[in-house]
Amino acid sequence: MAEYDIVIIGAGPAGLSAGIYAGRAGRKTLILEKGVPGGRAALTERVVNYPGFSEISGKELTGNMKLQAEHFGVEIRRENVKRVEIDSDGVKHVMTRKNEYTAETVIAATGTSPRMLGIPGEERLAGRGVAYCAACDAEFFKGCTVAVIGSGDQAVEESELIARYADRVIIIVIHDEGQLDCNALAAQTAFQNPKIEFVWNSAVAEIHGETSVIGVTLRNMHDNTEELLKCDGVFLFVGVIPNSSCISGLLGQNS
């Protein structure tokens, strides 16, 4: 059982930043990450809003963060944390599938997972035309027609990336015409993109296809009428869920 001053769960930008500060402070620090260091940010093709960089790839930015954390003595291991417990002395026990670590302090920087709608066809066609990450999957839709569900910052901004590959990007919006949930700049950019169009007052009721997506059923929010929209892929950007299951038993405790 290895002992540390600080164990950080998650090696996304938040976890790596915490590691840099902890390492500089001379604390024995371990970062545990179940996937690739950098998190979802590492999959972002272009980052244009990080201070000090007019433009940089997410992979390069988070890669630099990882190197900086390691420079200050932070240890990074690829392990999936199953649970965290606190003993009677206040010591934190971090359990992975193979190992147990103890620490005075545990920082949870576990990030989020995409929220699913749970509509027919979504789970069955996931990875076969249904996607949740434009940076990961947009290039697979070259020359295609793609439906995007959602109208927040993520949906509209990622539609710009999808439009670099797809011939036609159709954003399905539940609001009245002209009303988006994203920031004004993203909305303006999307409205001016000739490859992007909008279907207003609509929700996706079902995703169709056997081995790949062939279309979606749109339901009008005003009169509940339905129509089929033919498309080759569907990207869902309807929010995220915190990846907090490993610390769920501790939520609300003061330790």
ABEGO torsion letter per residue (X at the ends): XBBBABBBBEABAAAAAAAAAAAAAGBBBBBBBABBBGEAAAABABBAABBGBABBBAAAAAAAAAAAAAAAGBBBBBBBBABBBBBAAGBBBBBBAABBBBBABBBBBAEBBBBBAGBBGAAAABGAGBBABAAAAAAAABGBBBBBBEABAAAAAAAAAAAAABABBBBBBABBBGBBABBAAAAAAAAABAABBBBBGBBBABBBEAABBAEBBBBBAAAGBBBBBBBABBBBBAEBBBBAAAAAAABGBAX
